[in-house]
Protein backbone atom coordinates (compact mmCIF):
# COMPACT_ATOMS: atom_id res chain seq x y z
CA UNK A 1 0.00 0.00 0.00
CA UNK A 2 1.42 3.34 -1.02
CA UNK A 3 0.96 6.45 1.08
CA UNK A 4 0.62 9.69 -0.80
CA UNK A 5 0.53 12.76 1.39
CA UNK A 6 0.43 15.07 -1.62
CA UNK A 7 3.82 16.47 -0.74
CA UNK A 8 6.77 15.87 -3.02
CA UNK A 9 9.87 14.90 -1.10
CA UNK A 10 13.24 16.12 -2.21
CA UNK A 11 16.66 17.02 -0.96
CA UNK A 12 17.34 20.13 1.03
CA UNK A 13 19.24 22.21 -1.51
CA UNK A 14 20.32 25.28 0.46
CA UNK A 15 24.06 25.77 0.41
CA UNK A 16 26.04 25.09 3.54
CA UNK A 17 28.29 28.11 2.93
CA UNK A 18 25.90 30.78 1.60
CA UNK A 19 28.26 33.68 2.32
CA UNK A 20 31.08 32.05 0.33
CA UNK A 21 29.57 31.96 -3.11
CA UNK A 22 28.68 34.33 -5.91
CA UNK A 23 30.58 36.57 -8.25
CA UNK A 24 32.03 38.80 -5.53
CA UNK A 25 33.68 35.90 -3.67
CA UNK A 26 37.13 35.25 -5.13
CA UNK A 27 38.53 32.65 -2.73
CA UNK A 28 37.84 28.96 -2.25
CA UNK A 29 34.72 27.70 -0.51
CA UNK A 30 36.80 26.42 2.39
CA UNK A 31 40.49 26.71 3.21
CA UNK A 32 42.73 24.05 4.76
CA UNK A 33 43.77 26.47 7.53
CA UNK A 34 40.22 26.65 8.94
CA UNK A 35 40.67 23.69 11.28
CA UNK A 36 37.59 24.27 13.46
CA UNK A 37 35.36 24.41 10.38
CA UNK A 38 36.90 21.25 8.95
CA UNK A 39 36.42 19.35 12.22
CA UNK A 40 32.67 19.97 12.02
CA UNK A 41 32.61 17.85 8.86
CA UNK A 42 34.60 14.93 10.31
CA UNK A 43 33.12 11.98 12.18
CA UNK A 44 34.48 10.77 15.52
CA UNK A 45 36.72 8.36 13.64
CA UNK A 46 38.20 11.28 11.62
CA UNK A 47 36.38 10.35 8.39
CA UNK A 48 34.74 12.95 6.16
CA UNK A 49 30.95 13.03 6.54
CA UNK A 50 28.78 12.11 3.61
CA UNK A 51 27.12 14.83 1.55
CA UNK A 52 23.69 13.87 2.77
CA UNK A 53 24.69 13.98 6.43
CA UNK A 54 26.78 17.15 6.15
CA UNK A 55 24.28 18.97 3.95
CA UNK A 56 26.82 20.09 1.38
CA UNK A 57 26.59 20.38 -2.39
CA UNK A 58 28.89 18.47 -4.72
CA UNK A 59 31.15 21.50 -5.22
CA UNK A 60 31.34 22.14 -1.47
CA UNK A 61 32.04 18.48 -0.72
CA UNK A 62 34.87 18.44 -3.27
CA UNK A 63 36.38 21.57 -1.71
CA UNK A 64 36.05 20.04 1.77
CA UNK A 65 37.75 16.85 0.60
CA UNK A 66 40.72 18.75 -0.82
CA UNK A 67 40.98 20.99 2.27
CA UNK A 68 40.96 17.98 4.62
CA UNK A 69 43.63 16.25 2.54
CA UNK A 70 45.83 19.35 2.63
CA UNK A 71 45.29 19.85 6.36
CA UNK A 72 46.21 16.22 7.06
CA UNK A 73 49.34 16.53 4.93
CA UNK A 74 50.36 19.68 6.84
CA UNK A 75 49.68 17.80 10.13
CA UNK A 76 46.86 20.14 11.14
CA UNK A 77 44.35 17.28 11.26
CA UNK A 78 44.92 13.64 12.20
CA UNK A 79 44.56 10.82 9.69
CA UNK A 80 42.88 8.63 12.34
CA UNK A 81 41.21 9.25 15.66
CA UNK A 82 43.51 6.78 17.46
ChimeraX commands (.cxc) that place a marker at each C-alpha (Angstrom):
marker #1 position 0.00,0.00,0.00 radius 0.5
marker #1 position 1.42,3.34,-1.02 radius 0.5
marker #1 position 0.96,6.45,1.08 radius 0.5
marker #1 position 0.62,9.69,-0.80 radius 0.5
marker #1 position 0.53,12.76,1.39 radius 0.5
marker #1 position 0.43,15.07,-1.62 radius 0.5
marker #1 position 3.82,16.47,-0.74 radius 0.5
marker #1 position 6.77,15.87,-3.02 radius 0.5
marker #1 position 9.87,14.90,-1.10 radius 0.5
marker #1 position 13.24,16.12,-2.21 radius 0.5
marker #1 position 16.66,17.02,-0.96 radius 0.5
marker #1 position 17.34,20.13,1.03 radius 0.5
marker #1 position 19.24,22.21,-1.51 radius 0.5
marker #1 position 20.32,25.28,0.46 radius 0.5
marker #1 position 24.06,25.77,0.41 radius 0.5
marker #1 position 26.04,25.09,3.54 radius 0.5
marker #1 position 28.29,28.11,2.93 radius 0.5
marker #1 position 25.90,30.78,1.60 radius 0.5
marker #1 position 28.26,33.68,2.32 radius 0.5
marker #1 position 31.08,32.05,0.33 radius 0.5
marker #1 position 29.57,31.96,-3.11 radius 0.5
marker #1 position 28.68,34.33,-5.91 radius 0.5
marker #1 position 30.58,36.57,-8.25 radius 0.5
marker #1 position 32.03,38.80,-5.53 radius 0.5
marker #1 position 33.68,35.90,-3.67 radius 0.5
marker #1 position 37.13,35.25,-5.13 radius 0.5
marker #1 position 38.53,32.65,-2.73 radius 0.5
marker #1 position 37.84,28.96,-2.25 radius 0.5
marker #1 position 34.72,27.70,-0.51 radius 0.5
marker #1 position 36.80,26.42,2.39 radius 0.5
marker #1 position 40.49,26.71,3.21 radius 0.5
marker #1 position 42.73,24.05,4.76 radius 0.5
marker #1 position 43.77,26.47,7.53 radius 0.5
marker #1 position 40.22,26.65,8.94 radius 0.5
marker #1 position 40.67,23.69,11.28 radius 0.5
marker #1 position 37.59,24.27,13.46 radius 0.5
marker #1 position 35.36,24.41,10.38 radius 0.5
marker #1 position 36.90,21.25,8.95 radius 0.5
marker #1 position 36.42,19.35,12.22 radius 0.5
marker #1 position 32.67,19.97,12.02 radius 0.5
marker #1 position 32.61,17.85,8.86 radius 0.5
marker #1 position 34.60,14.93,10.31 radius 0.5
marker #1 position 33.12,11.98,12.18 radius 0.5
marker #1 position 34.48,10.77,15.52 radius 0.5
marker #1 position 36.72,8.36,13.64 radius 0.5
marker #1 position 38.20,11.28,11.62 radius 0.5
marker #1 position 36.38,10.35,8.39 radius 0.5
marker #1 position 34.74,12.95,6.16 radius 0.5
marker #1 position 30.95,13.03,6.54 radius 0.5
marker #1 position 28.78,12.11,3.61 radius 0.5
marker #1 position 27.12,14.83,1.55 radius 0.5
marker #1 position 23.69,13.87,2.77 radius 0.5
marker #1 position 24.69,13.98,6.43 radius 0.5
marker #1 position 26.78,17.15,6.15 radius 0.5
marker #1 position 24.28,18.97,3.95 radius 0.5
marker #1 position 26.82,20.09,1.38 radius 0.5
marker #1 position 26.59,20.38,-2.39 radius 0.5
marker #1 position 28.89,18.47,-4.72 radius 0.5
marker #1 position 31.15,21.50,-5.22 radius 0.5
marker #1 position 31.34,22.14,-1.47 radius 0.5
marker #1 position 32.04,18.48,-0.72 radius 0.5
marker #1 position 34.87,18.44,-3.27 radius 0.5
marker #1 position 36.38,21.57,-1.71 radius 0.5
marker #1 position 36.05,20.04,1.77 radius 0.5
marker #1 position 37.75,16.85,0.60 radius 0.5
marker #1 position 40.72,18.75,-0.82 radius 0.5
marker #1 position 40.98,20.99,2.27 radius 0.5
marker #1 position 40.96,17.98,4.62 radius 0.5
marker #1 position 43.63,16.25,2.54 radius 0.5
marker #1 position 45.83,19.35,2.63 radius 0.5
marker #1 position 45.29,19.85,6.36 radius 0.5
marker #1 position 46.21,16.22,7.06 radius 0.5
marker #1 position 49.34,16.53,4.93 radius 0.5
marker #1 position 50.36,19.68,6.84 radius 0.5
marker #1 position 49.68,17.80,10.13 radius 0.5
marker #1 position 46.86,20.14,11.14 radius 0.5
marker #1 position 44.35,17.28,11.26 radius 0.5
marker #1 position 44.92,13.64,12.20 radius 0.5
marker #1 position 44.56,10.82,9.69 radius 0.5
marker #1 position 42.88,8.63,12.34 radius 0.5
marker #1 position 41.21,9.25,15.66 radius 0.5
marker #1 position 43.51,6.78,17.46 radius 0.5
marker link #1:1,2 radius 0.2
marker link #1:2,3 radius 0.2
marker link #1:3,4 radius 0.2
marker link #1:4,5 radius 0.2
marker link #1:5,6 radius 0.2
marker link #1:6,7 radius 0.2
marker link #1:7,8 radius 0.2
marker link #1:8,9 radius 0.2
marker link #1:9,10 radius 0.2
marker link #1:10,11 radius 0.2
marker link #1:11,12 radius 0.2
marker link #1:12,13 radius 0.2
marker link #1:13,14 radius 0.2
marker link #1:14,15 radius 0.2
marker link #1:15,16 radius 0.2
marker link #1:16,17 radius 0.2
marker link #1:17,18 radius 0.2
marker link #1:18,19 radius 0.2
marker link #1:19,20 radius 0.2
marker link #1:20,21 radius 0.2
marker link #1:21,22 radius 0.2
marker link #1:22,23 radius 0.2
marker link #1:23,24 radius 0.2
marker link #1:24,25 radius 0.2
marker link #1:25,26 radius 0.2
marker link #1:26,27 radius 0.2
marker link #1:27,28 radius 0.2
marker link #1:28,29 radius 0.2
marker link #1:29,30 radius 0.2
marker link #1:30,31 radius 0.2
marker link #1:31,32 radius 0.2
marker link #1:32,33 radius 0.2
marker link #1:33,34 radius 0.2
marker link #1:34,35 radius 0.2
marker link #1:35,36 radius 0.2
marker link #1:36,37 radius 0.2
marker link #1:37,38 radius 0.2
marker link #1:38,39 radius 0.2
marker link #1:39,40 radius 0.2
marker link #1:40,41 radius 0.2
marker link #1:41,42 radius 0.2
marker link #1:42,43 radius 0.2
marker link #1:43,44 radius 0.2
marker link #1:44,45 radius 0.2
marker link #1:45,46 radius 0.2
marker link #1:46,47 radius 0.2
marker link #1:47,48 radius 0.2
marker link #1:48,49 radius 0.2
marker link #1:49,50 radius 0.2
marker link #1:50,51 radius 0.2
marker link #1:51,52 radius 0.2
marker link #1:52,53 radius 0.2
marker link #1:53,54 radius 0.2
marker link #1:54,55 radius 0.2
marker link #1:55,56 radius 0.2
marker link #1:56,57 radius 0.2
marker link #1:57,58 radius 0.2
marker link #1:58,59 radius 0.2
marker link #1:59,60 radius 0.2
marker link #1:60,61 radius 0.2
marker link #1:61,62 radius 0.2
marker link #1:62,63 radius 0.2
marker link #1:63,64 radius 0.2
marker link #1:64,65 radius 0.2
marker link #1:65,66 radius 0.2
marker link #1:66,67 radius 0.2
marker link #1:67,68 radius 0.2
marker link #1:68,69 radius 0.2
marker link #1:69,70 radius 0.2
marker link #1:70,71 radius 0.2
marker link #1:71,72 radius 0.2
marker link #1:72,73 radius 0.2
marker link #1:73,74 radius 0.2
marker link #1:74,75 radius 0.2
marker link #1:75,76 radius 0.2
marker link #1:76,77 radius 0.2
marker link #1:77,78 radius 0.2
marker link #1:78,79 radius 0.2
marker link #1:79,80 radius 0.2
marker link #1:80,81 radius 0.2
marker link #1:81,82 radius 0.2
view
